[in-house]
Amino acid sequence: MLLVIGHLRFPAGARAGVLAALAEITRETRAEPGCLFYDFAEDVLEPDCFRVSEGWRDAEALRGHWASAHMDRFRAAREALGMSERVVTLYETAGPTEI
């Protein structure tokens, strides 16, 4: 199982466009084979910062996501919306353990 955790930061005033872009990429990505979860959340203390968490069955599924047409559209939308920061880290895990 692969986990992708990070955040994206956008300029003030871009929230409506960001939410629309996040809703579209989330809807399309959750339907991909091998996507275990795909979520964004607004940071409650940092305005204009959106946290991302993703879970993938394996590297093949994640590579397919990165190569998808909807990911290309999301990359273009992020740029158009003025994304100022992207910090995202990939983690390999042995699998989930409920706590």
C-alpha positions in Angstrom: 0.0 0.0 0.0 1.2 3.5 -0.9 0.2 6.7 0.9 0.6 10.2 -0.4 0.3 12.9 2.2 0.9 16.7 1.7 -0.6 20.1 1.2 -1.2 22.6 -1.6 -1.3 26.4 -1.0 -3.2 28.9 -3.1 -3.5 32.7 -3.1 -6.3 34.4 -1.1 -9.4 34.7 -3.2 -8.9 31.5 -5.1 -11.0 29.3 -2.8 -14.1 28.9 -5.0 -12.0 27.8 -8.0 -9.8 25.6 -5.9 -12.8 23.8 -4.4 -14.3 23.2 -7.8 -11.0 21.8 -9.1 -10.6 19.6 -6.0 -14.1 18.3 -6.3 -13.6 17.3 -10.0 -10.2 15.6 -9.4 -11.5 13.8 -6.3 -14.6 12.5 -8.1 -12.6 11.2 -11.1 -9.7 9.8 -9.1 -11.9 7.8 -6.6 -13.2 5.8 -9.6 -9.7 4.7 -10.7 -8.6 1.1 -10.3 -6.4 0.8 -7.2 -7.5 4.0 -5.5 -8.2 3.1 -1.9 -9.0 6.7 -0.8 -8.4 10.2 -2.2 -9.2 13.2 0.1 -8.7 16.9 0.4 -9.4 19.0 3.4 -9.0 22.7 4.2 -6.6 23.4 7.0 -8.5 24.9 9.9 -5.6 27.1 11.0 -3.9 28.0 7.7 -6.1 29.9 5.3 -5.8 28.9 1.6 -4.0 25.6 2.5 -5.5 22.3 1.4 -4.3 19.0 2.9 -4.2 15.9 0.6 -4.2 12.3 1.6 -4.3 9.4 -0.8 -4.1 5.6 -0.6 -3.1 3.4 -3.5 -3.0 -0.4 -3.9 0.4 -0.3 -5.6 2.8 1.7 -7.7 1.1 0.7 -10.9 -2.2 2.2 -9.8 -0.4 5.4 -8.7 1.5 5.7 -12.0 -1.8 5.3 -13.8 -3.3 8.1 -11.8 -0.3 10.4 -12.5 -0.7 9.7 -16.3 -4.5 10.2 -16.4 -6.2 12.9 -18.4 -8.0 14.2 -15.3 -4.6 14.6 -13.5 -3.3 16.6 -16.5 -6.4 18.9 -16.2 -5.9 19.3 -12.5 -2.2 20.2 -13.0 -3.3 22.9 -15.5 -6.0 24.1 -13.0 -3.5 24.4 -10.1 -1.3 26.5 -12.3 -4.2 28.7 -13.5 -5.4 29.2 -9.9 -1.9 30.3 -8.8 -0.8 27.5 -6.6 2.1 28.9 -4.6 3.3 25.8 -2.7 3.1 22.0 -3.2 4.6 19.7 -0.6 3.7 16.1 -1.1 5.4 12.9 0.2 5.0 9.3 -0.8 5.2 6.6 1.9 5.2 2.8 1.5 3.4 0.9 4.2 2.9 -2.8 5.0 -0.8 -2.2 5.0 -3.5 -0.7 7.2 -3.9 -1.5 10.9 -7.0 -0.3 12.6 -6.4 1.5 15.9 
